[in-house]
Amino acid sequence: MHFIDLKRIGLLGCGAIGTQIALAIDSGKIPATLTHVYDIERSHADNLVSKLKQKPEVVANSHLLSSNPVELVVEAASQ
C-alpha cells in the first residue's frame, strides 16, 4: 500500500484560474490539500469555498497565506 503525503496549499486569487485550480485539488486531480484561500474581494473567496467539498479557510489578507502552515502558495491573481 502506498501513502501519498499531500502538500498543503494556499491559494492567492479566487477568479477563473484560481477556481479551476481549487476544483482540481478538491476533486483529487491534483494530489494536494487546499488549506487556505485569499482574494482581494472576500466574496470571491467565499463563493469559491461554497463550491468545494473540502472547505479551506478564507484568510483576511494575503500575508496570512504565508504565515499559516502551508508548503506552497499558488498565485492565481490577475493583478
Secondary structure, 3 states (H helix, E strand, C coil): CCCCCCEEEEEECCCHHHHHHHHHHHHCCCCEEEEEEECCCHHHHHHHHHCCCCCCEECCCCHHHHHCCCCEEEECCCC
